[in-house]
């Protein structure tokens, strides 16, 4: 029987594995970088191994090093979670040689399904429907460029997680992107091979969760809808998929189990499919690990998938069969990410200054920290998952909105407001979903619902009065402030917990005003309102339904003068690093003439490549950096020759 597990991972999945292991009576060791020594996994785990500073190849991706750590701490099993080495056959093989149990499928399973081209061949042999594809080396695919039925989707043969993928609508786009994607594939996955597949427009992304023990028992745990994506990465998942016929679902279940049987698969796994608007389905890939979205399946089935990963690895038999499983209600998961949705979802690392968590009775929160701290550019931008479960989909959507409203992360940009807008979009509530949903509706989704300025001004007034009770100026509650360039004059009379407010000649009465730990509540015209309020620099920030409003006071706080940089990244003569990054490629030399739109640099941060293009015609004067270099926020990277 296993006694101690090494978890070579971080963040919310490390915390999730630790909890499951403890529930089974296992001791835990988690590996973390020095940057994350105070995070939740470090608090929860029995022991912590801190990596020395260095690239992932020297720590999280160092198989020999991870086996040595397991021996050092006398761990007899390793659970890799997802990401990093979770689907690496060589880690499973190294575990077997070291007499350490790998909590996952066999090395052979990982080998067969990890190579997307081999996996497609196996699916074809198992009579599972496939899209057309063209596979091989860069030269092989280039030779087929004239014959391809555009649009096509290019993928890395050993890829995953939505990385290294590109839709090409014509031959010219394919010729442009293939060399770049081949290099990305080599860097991310250690294999430059690509494959091109027929691109199915407006397809739904449906996946089937499976569990298989070592005694031949295999079950599916129904389906999940994962169609809401950006950059080919999921941001909202739900179970079960809505408005999908029982006939289609049964075909997906049958294909998933047939594929598992064909390779004698064991442990937890997910088979992913595309379903077109005519109900035809196509095998996409198999994920041979626990997935980010496993939580929604757990919510509707009551089966703890991570615990069963341990049990199956330990040789136990599934204690239920297919007929014992049933769907209970509906679950939705939101991936909360550190990113600026208004800037092409650019990652936004930085310091979280205030963190307020939702009521654990209203939502399941999977997160890697429980106090303010720094989100580092070295890691993936996903920082938390919010999971809700209800009797039906409509109720689940409302619960998700409420829970999201009450997860407050202040100090960095997140996609929380975007998620709320998504959840309330008519096409989402109607379940008219497909993988290009966000792209198709992006303009409307980025239009935040502007909060009523008068309502925010009342919240600000209430906050000031309640925040400053007992101070001398409470006797003269007359002040001015600005919201969205609108200036307000407010006069207040406070009686117990009620505020009588005259705002720009209009009268309001706020009843039962309460301020507690940044949370402001009051009633206006018998309706309850809820806000979060924070002081930052010389402003007050108010959060209402995940929309942030910055308010400048004119007589309470000094005027706020943000630093202005005459040379911006958009129209100046210099390009400044928008976030801490690594320079992956420099495409220009000093003295080179460039046209607007030409590729200048490729930066990588939070596992996302940012292609920096020329913002105007000109001549490059200075290149201050080189490939492989780490750069800081606002570091000067290159400069044009100044206009005469």
N, C-alpha and C positions, 0 to 999 in steps of 0.2 A: 504494500500500500504506500502511496506517495505521502511524504511528510512535509516537504518544504518546496515551494515553487519560486523560481527566479523569473522576474518579469522584466525583460529588456525593452521597456517602453516607458511612456510618460503620459501626463495629462489625464483626461477623463477615462480613457480606456484602462490605464494602469490602476486608477482608483476602483473602477468597476471589477477588474480581475481580483484585486486584493479583497474586496468585500465578499465575492463569491468563494474565494479560497478560504477565508476565515469561517464562512458559514459551513464549510465542509471540514473544518478542523485543521486546515493546512497552515503552516507558517509561511511567511512571505519575505522575499527580498526584492526590492525594486531598484533599478539602475536609473540614476538621474544625473544631469549635468549640474555643475556648481550653480548655474543660473536659476535652477529650480529646486534648490535644497529646502525651501520653505513652503513648497506647494502641498496640496492635499495628499498625493501619493506618499510623500515623505512622512506626513503625519500619521497616515493609516498603517503603513507597512511595519512589520516587526523589525526589519533591518533595511538599511539604505546603503547602496554602493554609489559613491559619487565619481563620475567620470572626470578625468583631467580634461582641460580645455582642448579642443581640436575638432576637425571635421568629422562628420558621421562615420566615415570609413574607419576612423580610429576608435569609435565607441559603439554607437547603436548598430552599425553595419559590420562590426568586426567579429566574425564568427568564432575565431580562435580565442579572442579576448572574452567573449561571452561564456564560452565553455569553461575557461579558466576561472571566471567569477563564480560560476555555478559550483565548481569544485571548492573554491575558497570558502564559500558560505555553506558547503555541504547540502546544496539544493539537489534534490533527486528528480526534479522535473522543471521544464521551461514552458511558460505560456507566452507566446510572442505578441498577442493582441492583434491589432491590424496595423498596416504600414510597416516601415522598416523591413525586418526579416520574416514577416509573418507568413509569406508564401515562398520562402526560399528553401529549395530542396536540400541545399548543402548544409543548412543549419540542422534540418531533421536528420541528415546522414551523420553529422558530427555528434549529435545527441546519441544516436544509436551506438556509435563507436565508443562513446564515453559512458555508456550504460546509464544515460539520463533519459527520462521519458519526455518526448516531445508532445505537448498538448495540442494536437491537431492531427491532420491526416498523415498518411504514410509519405515517405520521401518520393515514392513512385507516383502517388496521386499528385503531389505537388509538381513533379517533373512533367507529367502528362498535361495537366490543366494550366500550368504556368506559362507554357509556350502556346500562345493564342493560335498559331497555325496548326500545331499538333492537336490542340483541343477541338478545333473545327473539323479536323479529319476524323477524330473519334466520334464527334457528334454526328457526322455524316454516316459513319459506319453503324451508329446506333439508330439510324433512321430518324434523326431529329432535323427539322427543317432549318435551312441556312440561307443567308443572303449570298449572292454571288460575290466572289472575292478574287483578288489577284495578289500573289504572294512572292516573296523572295528578296533579293538584294536590291539596292538602289538602282543598279543598271538594268536588272530584269524588269522592274516596274516601269522605268523610263521608256523601255522598249515597247510597252503596252499602251503608252499615253494616248496615242491616236484612236485606239479602239475602245476606250473606256466609256461607259454610259453615264455621263455627268448628270447631276453632282455625285461625287464619291467622297467617302470618308477614309482618311489615312490614319493608321494606328501603328503603334509599336508592337512588334511580335511578342515581347515580354512585358508589355505595359500594363497599366492599371491605374485606378484612381482618377481617371479623366485626364491624365497628363500625356503630353506628346500627341494630341489628336488635332485634326484639322479638316474642315469641310472644304473641298475644292470644287468650284462650279464649272471650271473649264480647264483645258490643257495648260494654259499659261499659268494659272494658279497652282496647278499640280507641279509644274516644272520649278516654280518659285519656292514652294514649300517643302518638297521632298528632301533636298539636301539638308535643310534646317532641321526637319523632323528626324532624319537619320542620325544627325549629331546629338540631338536631344535624347533619342532612344539609347544611344551608346552611353551618354552621361548619366541618365536616370536609371537605366535598367541593365547596363553592361552588355547590351546587344543592339547592334545598329539595324537589324532586320526590321522591315516594315511590311504591312499588308494594306491593301486598298480594298474596301468593300463597297458594294452598292449602298448608297445613302437613301434611307427610307424617310421621306419627309412626313412630318406630323405623326411620327410613330409614338406609341406609349412604351415606357420602360417599365416592364413588369418582371418581378423576380420571385422565385420560389425558394423558401427556406427548407433545408433538409437536415435530418439527423440520421446517422447510420452507425450502429455499434460494430464490434469486431466479431459478432456472431451471426451476421447476415441479415439482421433486422434493419429495415430502412423505412423511414416515414417522411412525408412532407408536412410542413406546418403552415400550409396555405400560401398566400401571395401577399406581395407588397407593391404599392404604386410608388415609383421613384421618378416620375416624369418631370417634376419641377426642378430644373437644373440651370446653372450658369457656368460657363466655361467647361461644359461637359461634366460638372460635378453637382451632385444632388444637394439641395438645400431644404426641401420639405419631402418627407416620406410618410406614407400612411398604410395602414393595413386594416381590413382588406382593400383591394382596389375596387373603386366604385364603378357602377355602370359597365361592368365587364361580364359577359354572359357565363353561366355555369358551364356551358359547352366549351368555351375557350379556356376557362380556368382548368377544367378537367384535362384538356389536352396538354396544358402547360405542366400540370402535376405529373401526368403520365410520362412526358418526355424527360422531366427532371429526374424522376426515379429510374427510368430506363438508362439514362446517361450514367447515373451513379452505379447502377448494377454492372454496367459494361466495363467499369474500371475497378470494381470492388471497393468503392469509396467508403471511408470511415470518418467519423467525427462530424462536426457541423460544417455545412457548406451552403452556398447560394448559387443557383443557376439563374442567369439573367437572360431575358428575352426582349425582343421588340415585337410589338403588336401593331399592325397597320390598321387603317380606317376601314378595311374590309374584313377584319377579323383574322387575317393570316398572321401566324407568329413565326419568329426566326430566332434561333439560338444566337446569343451575343457572346457570352463568356461564362466561365464558372469561377467563383471566388472561393478559394480553399482555406477559409479562415472565418472568424467571427466578423461581422460587418458593423459599420457605424450604426446602421438602422436596425440592428437586431432587436432593439428595445420595443418597437411597435409590435413585433411578432410575440414577444414575451407578454405584452399587455393583453393581447386578444386571446392567447392560448393558456396563459398561466404557467408556461414551461420556462424554467430558467436555463437559457441556452449555454451560458458560460459554465454553470455548474455541471451541465451535461457534457460539456467538452472535457472537463476533468474526469467525470465518471467513466466516459467512454475510453479515454486514454488509460484509465486505470483497469480496463478490462470488464467493466460492469455491463450488464445487458439492459437495454431499454425496458422500463417497467410499464410501458403503455404501447398500444398498437394504433394503427391508423383510425380505427373505429372509436377509440377513446378520445380522439382530438375533436374539438369543436371550436367555432369562432364565437367569441363573446364580445359584442359591441364593436367599437371602432377606435383606433388609436392614430395619433398624428405626432410626428417628431419634427421639430424645427432645429436646424443647425445655425447656431448663433456664431457669426464669424467676425473677426477683426478686419473690416474692409470698408472702403469708401465706395458706396454703390454709385455715387454721382461721378466717380472718376474711373469708370470701367471696372468697378469692383477691385480696385487696387488694394492690396493688403495694407493695413494700418497698424503696425506695431506701435507700442508706446506704453505709458504708465496709466494703469487704472487707478484713479484717485478716490473714487467712491464705488462701493459694490453693495447692492441690496438684492437679496434673494427672495424669490416668491415663496409663499406658504407651501411647505412640503406636502400638505394634505391636498393641495389643488393641482399639483403637477409633479412629475418625476424630473428632477434636474440631474443631469450627468455633467459634471464639471471637474476641472483639475485643480481648482483653488477655492478657498472660502474667505479670502480677505483680499483687499486691494494689493496689487503688485504689478510687475512689468510683463507685457506680452512681447516676446522676443522675435526678431525677424528671422531667426534660424529655423523656426518651426512652422507647421501648418497653421493657416489662419483660423481654423475652427477652434473656438474656445469653450463652447458649451453646447449641450443638447437639451432641449425642453421637450418632454414627452407627456402627452395627456391621453386619457382613456375615458370614453363615455359610451352611453347606450347606442348612439347612432352618430353618423358623420356630422350632421348639422350641429349637434350639441358639442361634439369634439372640436369643431372649428371655433365655436365661441369660447370653449375652455382654453384653447391654444392662444387665442387673442388675449384673454384675461391674464393668463400666466406670463405671456410675453410682455404685457404692459408692466408687470411687476418684477421683471428681472432688469435691474437698472445697473448699467455699466457706464460709468461716467469718467471721461478722460481720454478715451479713444473713440474713433468712429467704428460703429458696428452696423450690421445689416438688419438690426431689430425692426426699425421702422419699415424697411422694405418688406420684411416678412409679414408684418401686419397688413400692409397694402395688398400683398399677394393673397392673404387669407380672406380678405374682404372683396376681392375682385370677382365680378359676376361669373366669369368663365371658370374660376376655381371653385366657387360654391356650386356651380352646375356640373363640376367634374369634367369639363371639356378640356382635358389635359393632353399634352404631347411634349416631346423633349425640347422643342423650340418655343415653348410657351412663353418663357421670360423674354426671349428675343422678339417674339411677335408682338408682345404687349409692353415692351420696355418703356416706351415713351409715357404711357399712362401710369405704369408702375412707379416711375421715377417722379411723377407729379404727386408730391406729398399733399395730403389733405391739410390745407392751411388752417391752423387753429384760429378760432375767433379772437382777434386782437383784444377786444373788450374783456372776454373771459380770462385771457392770460393776464391782462392788466389788473383784473380783480384778484387773481391768484397772487400776483406779485405784491399788491398792496397788502393783502392778508398776511403774506409771508413777512413783509417788513415789520408790520405791527406786532405780530406774534413773536418774531425773532428778537425784537428790541424792547419787549415789555420790561418796565422797570427803569429804562434809561430816561434821561432828562427830557429828550425831545418828544417823548410820548405825550407830553402835555400840549405839543404843537404839531399834531400829525398832518402837516401839509407839505407835500413834496411833488417833484416832477421827475419824469423818466421817459425813456423812448423805447418803442417796440417797432421794428421794421420801418424805421424812419418816421414813425408817428409819435408825436409828443403828447404826454398826458399830464394833467394836473389832478392830484388826488387829495381829498380832504376826508378825514376819518374820525368817527366817534366809536369807541370801543366800550361795550357794555357787557360784562361777563364774557361769554364766548361768542357774542354776536357783534358783527361789524356793520355800522351804517356808513356807507361810502358814497361820496359825491365825486363822480369821475367825469371831468369835462362837462359840467352842468347837468349830468344825468345821475339819478339817485338809485342805489342798489342796497339791498339788505342781505348780508351773508349770515346764515345762522349756523350754530354749532361748529365754529371754526376751531380746528385742532391741528397743531404742528407737532409731530413726533418723529424724531430721527429722519429728518429730511422729507417726511411724508406730510402733505398738507391736505386736509379734507374740509369741505364745507357744503352747506346746502344753499341753493339759489332757486327761488321759485319752486320749492319742494323737490328739487332734483339734486341728487348727490353728485359731487365732483371730487376727483382725486388727482393730485399732482405730486411730483417730486421736485424739490428745490435745492440748489447747490450754489455756493458762492465760489467764483473762480476769477482770479485776477481782480479786475475792477467791475466785473459784471455779476449778475445773478442768472443762472441757467435754470429754466423750468422745463420739465419733461411732462408732456401730456400725451398719452397713447403713443409713446416712443418717438414723438416729434419734439425736438429740442428747440427752445426759443431763448435767445440771449437778450437780456434786458440791461440797458445802461441807465444808471441813476445819475441825476444831475446835481443833487444837493446832499446825498447821503454818502456816496462814494465819489472819489475824484474821477474826472473824465478819463475814459480808457482810450489810449492811443496805441493801437497795435503797431508792432514794428513793421515798417515798410521797406521792402527791398526793391530798389529801382530796377534791378535786373532780374526779371522773373524767368521761370523756366518756359514761359510761353512766348514772350515777345522781346526779351532782352537779348544781349549778346553772349550771355553765359548760360550753361545748363547746370543746375544745382541738383544734387541727388535728392529725389522726393522722399525717400525712406532709406534707412540703413540697408545696404545691399552688397551683393558680390558682383563684380564686373565679369560677365561671362564672355563677352566678345566686343572688341572695338572695331568698327567697320570703316573708320576714316583715319586719315593721316593729316598732320599739319600741312597747311597749304592746299588741301584738296578742295575743289569747288563742289558744292552740293546744291541740290534742288529741294524745294519744299516737299516733304514726304519721304525723302531718302532715309534709309536706316542708318543711324549713327552708332548706337550702342545697344547692347542687350544686358539688362540688369536682372538679377534674380534675388527675390526676397520672399520668405514664407512659402517656399516651393513653387513660386509663380514667376514666370519670365515676364519682364516688361520690356517691350521693344520701343526704344526711344528714337523718334524720327525727327528729321529737320523741320523746324517750325517756320522757316523762311529760306529763301535762296541766299547764298552767300559763300564765303570762303572760310574754312576752319583755320583759326589762328593758332590755338593751343589745345593740345590733348594732355590733360593733367594725370591721367590714370592709364592702367594697362590691364589686360585680361588676367583674372584670378585675384585681383585686388579687392579687399574689403573697404567700402567707403561709408562714411558717416552721413547722417541727415544734413542736408544743405551743403555738403562738400562740393566744391567747384570741380566739375568733371571735364568740361571743354568750353572753348570760347570761339565765337566768330571774330573775324576782323571787324573792327568798328566801322560803321558807315562813315564815308567821307562827308 
